[in-house]
Amino acid sequence: MYRIVTKYTLVGYRTETDPATHTPHMALKPVPGAPHDFETEQAALDWALGNHDDMRHHREFVVLPVHHMVLTWRPDDTAA
C-alpha cells in the first residue's frame, strides 16, 4: 500500500549571472541552514521569521509543497 505525504520546503530567490551571456536572472536555491523539510507551511514560515542570519541572503523566498510517495504496511492489507 502506498500513500502520499506532503512536506514543505523553503527555497529563496538569488540573483545569478549566466556565465555565457553575463545576463542576470533569478534562481530558486535552498536556504543554507534550513531543515530539509517541514511538517506544515506555517512551520516553514516560523523558521524563516526566527532565523534572520540564515535568511539574510534570501529576502524573497517561497514555501513549496513537496509530495512523497511512501510505502506503508498495515496488517489488514495481508488478509487472505
N, C-alpha and C positions, 0 to 999 in steps of 0.2 A: 504494500500500500504506500502511496506517495501522498504528500500534502505540500501545499505552498506556504512558505513562511516569508513574511515581509519584514525586512530590517531597513534601516535608514542609514545613509552615509552622507558625510559632509564634504563638499568639494568647494574650492574657492576659485574665483577668476584671477588669472595672472596675465599680464601683458608679456607676450613673447614676440620675438622678431624672427621672421623666416630667413635662414642663412643665405638662401639663394637670391631672394629679391629684396631683402632688408625691409620688408613690409611688416609693420607691427600688427598683431592680431591678439584677440583674447582667447585664452585656453583654460579649460577646467582642469584643475590639478588637485590631488589630495592635499588636505591641510596637514602639514607635519605636526606630529604630537597628538592628533585627534585619534580616538579609537577607530578601529576598522569599521564597526557598525554600531548602531544604536537601536534600542528596542522600540522607541517611538520618535516621531518627528519633534515633539516637544523636548525630549531628552537631548537631541542634537542641537536645538536652538539654545537650550540652557547651557550646554557645554560651550557653545560659541560665545555666549554672553559672559561666561565666567572665566574664559581663558584669553585674556587680552594679548598676552605675549605671543601665543600661538597664532592668533588671528590678525596680527598687525600687518602682515603682507597680503591678507585676503580681505580687503574692505568690503568686497562684494562676494557673496557665497550663495550656494544652493544646497538645500537638503533634498536628496534624491531617494525615492524608494528603491530598494533592491530586493528582488524576489528570488528566493532559494527554493529549489525542489528538494525535499527531504524524504528519505526512505524511512518509513515508520513500521513498526511491527506491533500488532495487537494480538493477544491470544485468541480472540474471537475470529480473526481472519483465517485461522488454520483449521476451523471446524470442518469436519468431513461430512 
